[in-house]
Amino acid sequence: MRLATLLVWLDAGCNTTNAAHQLYLERQTLHKRLARIFALLCGDLHEGGRLLRVYLARWLAMGRPQHVRTPRVGT
C-alpha cells in the first residue's frame, strides 16, 4: 500500500489533492500515509534533492509515467 500511495502521489506531480482523489482517500488520510512514507525514507522528500532521486528511481524501475511526453527528434 505504501508503494502504491507513493507512486500515485509522484505521478500526480506531488499534488496531494489529485493523488487523494485517484486513491479514493480524504486528503488528511493521504497526508498521514505520506508522513509515514517520508519517515521511512529518512525525512521530507522535498528537501535536499530526495524527491528527484526517488522520482528517478521510480522511473528507472518501472518506466516513465504516462503524463511524461517523449520529445520528438528532428522531423
C-alpha positions as CSV (number, residue, x, y, z in Angstrom):
1,M,0.0,0.0,0.0
2,R,2.9,2.4,0.8
3,L,4.5,1.9,-2.6
4,A,1.2,2.4,-4.5
5,T,0.5,5.5,-2.5
6,L,3.9,6.9,-3.2
7,L,3.7,6.1,-7.0
8,V,0.3,7.7,-7.3
9,W,1.5,10.8,-5.5
10,L,4.6,11.1,-7.7
11,D,2.5,10.5,-10.9
12,A,0.1,13.2,-9.7
13,G,3.0,15.7,-9.7
14,C,3.2,15.5,-5.9
15,N,-0.3,17.1,-5.8
16,T,-2.0,15.6,-2.7
17,T,-5.5,16.7,-3.8
18,N,-5.2,14.9,-7.1
19,A,-3.5,11.9,-5.6
20,A,-6.1,11.5,-2.9
21,H,-8.9,11.7,-5.5
22,Q,-7.2,8.9,-7.5
23,L,-6.8,6.8,-4.4
24,Y,-10.3,7.4,-3.2
25,L,-9.0,8.9,0.1
26,E,-9.5,12.0,2.0
27,R,-6.6,14.4,1.8
28,Q,-5.8,14.1,5.5
29,T,-5.6,10.3,5.2
30,L,-3.1,10.8,2.3
31,H,-1.1,13.3,4.3
32,K,-0.8,10.7,7.2
33,R,0.3,8.0,4.7
34,L,2.9,10.3,3.1
35,A,4.2,11.3,6.6
36,R,4.8,7.6,7.3
37,I,6.4,7.1,3.9
38,F,8.7,10.1,4.4
39,A,9.7,8.8,7.8
40,L,10.7,5.5,6.3
41,L,12.7,7.4,3.6
42,C,14.5,9.5,6.2
43,G,12.6,12.7,6.0
44,D,10.8,15.1,3.8
45,L,11.3,14.3,0.1
46,H,11.1,18.0,-0.8
47,E,14.5,18.7,0.9
48,G,18.0,18.0,-0.3
49,G,17.1,16.6,-3.7
50,R,15.5,13.5,-2.3
51,L,12.4,13.9,-4.4
52,L,14.4,13.8,-7.6
53,R,16.3,10.7,-6.5
54,V,13.0,8.9,-5.6
55,Y,11.3,10.0,-8.8
56,L,14.3,8.9,-11.0
57,A,14.5,5.5,-9.1
58,R,10.7,5.1,-9.8
59,W,11.2,5.9,-13.5
60,L,14.2,3.5,-13.9
61,A,12.4,0.7,-12.0
62,M,9.0,1.0,-13.6
63,G,9.3,3.0,-16.8
64,R,8.2,6.6,-17.4
65,P,4.9,7.8,-16.1
66,Q,2.2,8.2,-18.8
67,H,2.0,12.0,-18.4
68,V,5.6,12.5,-19.4
69,R,5.8,13.2,-23.1
70,T,8.6,11.8,-25.2
71,P,10.3,14.6,-27.1
72,R,10.2,14.5,-30.9
73,V,13.5,14.1,-32.7
74,G,14.0,16.1,-35.9
75,T,11.2,15.7,-38.4
